[in-house]
Amino acid sequence: MSDKADPAPVPPEPPYEGECCEGGCGEACVWEKYYLARAEHEQAMAEWLTRHPAG
């Protein structure tokens, strides 16, 4: 499988400065969503690296 047909996962962008309201939103917090997206990206990247071993 070529890298063009199966590109590496793109990491999530962290929240912008001031995007967090500091209100203790729990699961709705932009930081909680970011950390979840980051964990999902790490899993997707591990799976991608299995499909595309280095050199």
N, C-alpha and C positions, 0 to 999 in steps of 0.2 A: 504494500500500500504506500502510495507516495505521500509526502508531507503536504502537498497541495490539496489532495483529496481528504486529508485528515490533519488539519493544522493543529498546532499546540494550543491548549486552552489559554485564554487571556485572563490574567488575574483581575480581580475586581478593583475598582478605584475606591480608596478610602473616602469617607465623608468629607465634604468641603468644610473649611474653617467656618464655624458659626452655624453649621447645619444641625448640630445637636442642640436641643433646647435645654439640656441639663435638668429636665423635669422628671427623670426617673421613669421613662416610658415602658420599661421592661422589654418584652419581646418586640415592641414596635420601635424601639430605639434604633437610630441609624447605625450606631456602632454595633449593636447586636446583630443587625441584618448584615453588616459588613463582615463580622467575624464568622457568621454562618456561611456567607458566600466564599470567604477565604478557605474555610474547611472543605467546602464542596470543590473549590478549585484545586486544592492540594490532592484530593482524591482523584479528580479528573486528570490531573497532571501525572499522577502515579500510574494510572491506567494507560495514558498516552505513551509514557516512557516504556511501559511493557510492550506496547505495539511498535515502538520505534527505539530499539536499543541503540546506544551510542556505538559508533564506529566499528 
